[in-house]
């Protein structure tokens, strides 16, 4: 079979295109790894709560894509669950749930988030813990009854606060409803 000049050009262009695609994927992966490392450093070294919250949010997103991107930062993400600042605890709870595949024991993560959901005095932290459980999906299935119990307790408290309210929902109970739907899909 004889190749025409146009077939030879087309094959060359196709080959160059494939090489470009492969190189682009490698460049993107290296860029994501650098970005994740920067956020890990921000989480570990920054004194600014806003910087830590942004770092946790971004690390959570990276953790949903690849556990390798957050493995080195995961211990610091876990440590942030105990931070004195509720904004950092809330972001950490969500991020830890999103990146749970990087955890050595996802069951322990789900148990920790369920405890935060029930016991933390800050509403944003409780919602962050619920969102973290929702991100874990099947791994958080054992916590479904605990989530449902929190929903019921929240609705009952809202009813007591305002008996005339025909739709006694709270931000926590709404987040819980969403989490139950997400986990059971």
Helices and strands as residue ranges (DSSP letters): H 5-45, H 49-65, G 67-69, H 74-79, G 80-82, H 86-98, G 100-102, H 106-119, H 123-136, G 137-143, H 144-161, H 171-184
